[in-house]
């Protein structure tokens, strides 16, 4: 009978050790799942940011190729501003007439009739992204238009 009593004590100790190992492994598994979830959130946020940046670049390209842009810039008064959304649907930003001055890119070694006056327009655009649109990215560009 003494032999049977020892057998039960060993089986109970093995069960206790096995349960302890399962508890530790469950805790480690939970920690790893939490870390993986955080990694997925970071990757998703970066994807949203890249999408917003690409959208902004597309809006800028659409603005540059807008057929009415030249006339709009030519008619802007000094220090005037206007919304980019008037030319690019859904865009958020402004066109700001900064200055009329000497053109930066008009002179070359072989030019006989260089255009000396240019109108400078600054374009600032912003795109919100992420959860509840709480984050934003922006882009700024300059447009130089010769004045004839």
C-alpha positions, 0 to 999 in steps of 0.5 A: 500500500505504501507503494500506491501512495507514492504513485499518487503523490508523483502524479499530482506533482506532475500535474501541478508542474504541467499546469504551471508550464501551461500558465507560463506558456499562455502568458508568453503567448498573450504577450507575443499576440499583443506585440504582433497586434501592435506591429499590425497597427504600426504597419496599417498606420504607415500604409494610411500615411503613404496613401495620403502622401500619394493622394496629395501628389496626385492632387498636385499633378492634377492641379499642374495639368489643370487647363485653367491654372494659367488663367487663374494665376494670371488673374490673381492680385498681389497677396491673394489666395484661393482654395485648391478645391476650386480646381481639384475636386476634394483637395484641401489647400490654398494657392497663395500669390507670394510675389512678382519678381525676376524669373529664376529660370528664364536666363540662358546663354543663348536667350535673346529675349529673356522673360524677366518678370514672373509671378510666384504662387505657393501651393499648400495642400493637406490630407487627413488620414488615420483613425478618425482623420486625426493625423495629417500630412502636407505638401508645399510647392511653388509655381513660377509663371512668366508674365508676358 
